[in-house]
């Protein structure tokens, strides 16, 4: 059974049909990269997987369980689904170490010492262990985003969602975040990544999903998609971005 199962999902913002009958299965350990033009529904799709966006029809299950509507069950689900946004959303008044230990201590009820030990392992893994005692404002954007990834990993999520995690970063910081994500992909973490970084899609994805106008137009391995796109929409999109 797929880890994430999306069946017939529709989403409107007023009259705008943002997601049109989306069907998608994501296997355990699979890295799925979602690409497409702006406004195609990529981020909306990503945000429905942990119910940051509601949807009108269809169903989403994670590990065989339907998405809860609200309350404690939804909070529990969100603990199992890590999310990394464009903006880092770190707590400004807490140190880097405190940012990473907060969830495990409060939600997972881990002991402080155990949470701190695990946090330092994760900060080392993303290359910012030297910054543990600092506050977010003292770090570069790339470092803050790597902390945000460590913070999500500290919850031991079943799946990680990345919503354009490098789009707010300066160009020289993008690769340091993508390198961490590529490393994560190699460990077998199930990942759904919305990104404009085609190099990452080619290198790290098991499958590329191409969306346009709220529809899932095409899906293929990176090799197949980038060398031989099937739809006119995908060909047009690739011709624009790959010629730059």
Secondary structure as a PSIPRED ss2 file (coil, helix, strand):
# PSIPRED VFORMAT (PSIPRED V4.0)

   1 X C   1.000  0.000  0.000
   2 X C   1.000  0.000  0.000
   3 X C   1.000  0.000  0.000
   4 X E   0.000  0.000  1.000
   5 X E   0.000  0.000  1.000
   6 X E   0.000  0.000  1.000
   7 X E   0.000  0.000  1.000
   8 X E   0.000  0.000  1.000
   9 X E   0.000  0.000  1.000
  10 X E   0.000  0.000  1.000
  11 X E   0.000  0.000  1.000
  12 X E   0.000  0.000  1.000
  13 X E   0.000  0.000  1.000
  14 X C   1.000  0.000  0.000
  15 X C   1.000  0.000  0.000
  16 X E   0.000  0.000  1.000
  17 X E   0.000  0.000  1.000
  18 X E   0.000  0.000  1.000
  19 X E   0.000  0.000  1.000
  20 X E   0.000  0.000  1.000
  21 X E   0.000  0.000  1.000
  22 X E   0.000  0.000  1.000
  23 X E   0.000  0.000  1.000
  24 X E   0.000  0.000  1.000
  25 X E   0.000  0.000  1.000
  26 X E   0.000  0.000  1.000
  27 X C   1.000  0.000  0.000
  28 X C   1.000  0.000  0.000
  29 X C   1.000  0.000  0.000
  30 X C   1.000  0.000  0.000
  31 X E   0.000  0.000  1.000
  32 X E   0.000  0.000  1.000
  33 X E   0.000  0.000  1.000
  34 X E   0.000  0.000  1.000
  35 X E   0.000  0.000  1.000
  36 X C   1.000  0.000  0.000
  37 X C   1.000  0.000  0.000
  38 X C   1.000  0.000  0.000
  39 X C   1.000  0.000  0.000
  40 X C   1.000  0.000  0.000
  41 X C   1.000  0.000  0.000
  42 X H   0.000  1.000  0.000
  43 X H   0.000  1.000  0.000
  44 X H   0.000  1.000  0.000
  45 X H   0.000  1.000  0.000
  46 X H   0.000  1.000  0.000
  47 X H   0.000  1.000  0.000
  48 X H   0.000  1.000  0.000
  49 X C   1.000  0.000  0.000
  50 X C   1.000  0.000  0.000
  51 X C   1.000  0.000  0.000
  52 X C   1.000  0.000  0.000
  53 X C   1.000  0.000  0.000
  54 X C   1.000  0.000  0.000
  55 X C   1.000  0.000  0.000
  56 X C   1.000  0.000  0.000
  57 X E   0.000  0.000  1.000
  58 X E   0.000  0.000  1.000
  59 X E   0.000  0.000  1.000
  60 X E   0.000  0.000  1.000
  61 X E   0.000  0.000  1.000
  62 X E   0.000  0.000  1.000
  63 X C   1.000  0.000  0.000
  64 X C   1.000  0.000  0.000
  65 X E   0.000  0.000  1.000
  66 X E   0.000  0.000  1.000
  67 X C   1.000  0.000  0.000
  68 X C   1.000  0.000  0.000
  69 X C   1.000  0.000  0.000
  70 X C   1.000  0.000  0.000
  71 X H   0.000  1.000  0.000
  72 X H   0.000  1.000  0.000
  73 X H   0.000  1.000  0.000
  74 X H   0.000  1.000  0.000
  75 X H   0.000  1.000  0.000
  76 X H   0.000  1.000  0.000
  77 X H   0.000  1.000  0.000
  78 X H   0.000  1.000  0.000
  79 X H   0.000  1.000  0.000
  80 X H   0.000  1.000  0.000
  81 X E   0.000  0.000  1.000
  82 X E   0.000  0.000  1.000
  83 X E   0.000  0.000  1.000
  84 X E   0.000  0.000  1.000
  85 X C   1.000  0.000  0.000
  86 X C   1.000  0.000  0.000
  87 X C   1.000  0.000  0.000
  88 X C   1.000  0.000  0.000
  89 X C   1.000  0.000  0.000
  90 X C   1.000  0.000  0.000
  91 X C   1.000  0.000  0.000
  92 X C   1.000  0.000  0.000
  93 X C   1.000  0.000  0.000
  94 X C   1.000  0.000  0.000
  95 X E   0.000  0.000  1.000
  96 X H   0.000  1.000  0.000
  97 X H   0.000  1.000  0.000
  98 X H   0.000  1.000  0.000
  99 X H   0.000  1.000  0.000
 100 X H   0.000  1.000  0.000
 101 X H   0.000  1.000  0.000
 102 X H   0.000  1.000  0.000
 103 X H   0.000  1.000  0.000
 104 X H   0.000  1.000  0.000
 105 X H   0.000  1.000  0.000
 106 X H   0.000  1.000  0.000
 107 X C   1.000  0.000  0.000
 108 X C   1.000  0.000  0.000
 109 X C   1.000  0.000  0.000
 110 X C   1.000  0.000  0.000
 111 X C   1.000  0.000  0.000
 112 X H   0.000  1.000  0.000
 113 X H   0.000  1.000  0.000
 114 X H   0.000  1.000  0.000
 115 X H   0.000  1.000  0.000
 116 X H   0.000  1.000  0.000
 117 X H   0.000  1.000  0.000
 118 X H   0.000  1.000  0.000
 119 X H   0.000  1.000  0.000
 120 X H   0.000  1.000  0.000
 121 X H   0.000  1.000  0.000
 122 X H   0.000  1.000  0.000
 123 X H   0.000  1.000  0.000
 124 X H   0.000  1.000  0.000
 125 X H   0.000  1.000  0.000
 126 X C   1.000  0.000  0.000
 127 X C   1.000  0.000  0.000
 128 X C   1.000  0.000  0.000
 129 X H   0.000  1.000  0.000
 130 X H   0.000  1.000  0.000
 131 X H   0.000  1.000  0.000
 132 X C   1.000  0.000  0.000
 133 X C   1.000  0.000  0.000
 134 X C   1.000  0.000  0.000
 135 X E   0.000  0.000  1.000
 136 X H   0.000  1.000  0.000
 137 X H   0.000  1.000  0.000
 138 X H   0.000  1.000  0.000
 139 X C   1.000  0.000  0.000
 140 X C   1.000  0.000  0.000
 141 X H   0.000  1.000  0.000
 142 X H   0.000  1.000  0.000
 143 X H   0.000  1.000  0.000
 144 X H   0.000  1.000  0.000
 145 X H   0.000  1.000  0.000
 146 X H   0.000  1.000  0.000
 147 X H   0.000  1.000  0.000
 148 X H   0.000  1.000  0.000
 149 X H   0.000  1.000  0.000
 150 X H   0.000  1.000  0.000
 151 X H   0.000  1.000  0.000
 152 X H   0.000  1.000  0.000
 153 X H   0.000  1.000  0.000
 154 X C   1.000  0.000  0.000
 155 X C   1.000  0.000  0.000
 156 X C   1.000  0.000  0.000
 157 X C   1.000  0.000  0.000
 158 X C   1.000  0.000  0.000
 159 X E   0.000  0.000  1.000
 160 X E   0.000  0.000  1.000
 161 X E   0.000  0.000  1.000
 162 X E   0.000  0.000  1.000
 163 X E   0.000  0.000  1.000
 164 X C   1.000  0.000  0.000
 165 X C   1.000  0.000  0.000
 166 X C   1.000  0.000  0.000
 167 X C   1.000  0.000  0.000
 168 X C   1.000  0.000  0.000
 169 X C   1.000  0.000  0.000
 170 X C   1.000  0.000  0.000
 171 X H   0.000  1.000  0.000
 172 X H   0.000  1.000  0.000
 173 X H   0.000  1.000  0.000
 174 X H   0.000  1.000  0.000
 175 X H   0.000  1.000  0.000
 176 X H   0.000  1.000  0.000
 177 X H   0.000  1.000  0.000
 178 X H   0.000  1.000  0.000
 179 X H   0.000  1.000  0.000
 180 X H   0.000  1.000  0.000
 181 X H   0.000  1.000  0.000
 182 X H   0.000  1.000  0.000
 183 X H   0.000  1.000  0.000
 184 X H   0.000  1.000  0.000
 185 X H   0.000  1.000  0.000
 186 X H   0.000  1.000  0.000
 187 X C   1.000  0.000  0.000
 188 X C   1.000  0.000  0.000
 189 X C   1.000  0.000  0.000
 190 X E   0.000  0.000  1.000
 191 X E   0.000  0.000  1.000
 192 X E   0.000  0.000  1.000
 193 X E   0.000  0.000  1.000
 194 X E   0.000  0.000  1.000
 195 X C   1.000  0.000  0.000
 196 X C   1.000  0.000  0.000
 197 X C   1.000  0.000  0.000
 198 X H   0.000  1.000  0.000
 199 X H   0.000  1.000  0.000
 200 X H   0.000  1.000  0.000
 201 X H   0.000  1.000  0.000
 202 X H   0.000  1.000  0.000
 203 X H   0.000  1.000  0.000
 204 X H   0.000  1.000  0.000
 205 X C   1.000  0.000  0.000
 206 X C   1.000  0.000  0.000
 207 X E   0.000  0.000  1.000
 208 X E   0.000  0.000  1.000
 209 X E   0.000  0.000  1.000
 210 X E   0.000  0.000  1.000
 211 X E   0.000  0.000  1.000
 212 X E   0.000  0.000  1.000
 213 X C   1.000  0.000  0.000
 214 X C   1.000  0.000  0.000
 215 X E   0.000  0.000  1.000
 216 X E   0.000  0.000  1.000
 217 X E   0.000  0.000  1.000
 218 X E   0.000  0.000  1.000
 219 X E   0.000  0.000  1.000
 220 X E   0.000  0.000  1.000
 221 X C   1.000  0.000  0.000
 222 X H   0.000  1.000  0.000
 223 X H   0.000  1.000  0.000
 224 X H   0.000  1.000  0.000
 225 X H   0.000  1.000  0.000
 226 X H   0.000  1.000  0.000
 227 X H   0.000  1.000  0.000
 228 X C   1.000  0.000  0.000
 229 X C   1.000  0.000  0.000
 230 X C   1.000  0.000  0.000
 231 X C   1.000  0.000  0.000
 232 X H   0.000  1.000  0.000
 233 X H   0.000  1.000  0.000
 234 X H   0.000  1.000  0.000
 235 X H   0.000  1.000  0.000
 236 X H   0.000  1.000  0.000
 237 X H   0.000  1.000  0.000
 238 X H   0.000  1.000  0.000
 239 X H   0.000  1.000  0.000
 240 X H   0.000  1.000  0.000
 241 X H   0.000  1.000  0.000
 242 X H   0.000  1.000  0.000
 243 X C   1.000  0.000  0.000
 244 X C   1.000  0.000  0.000
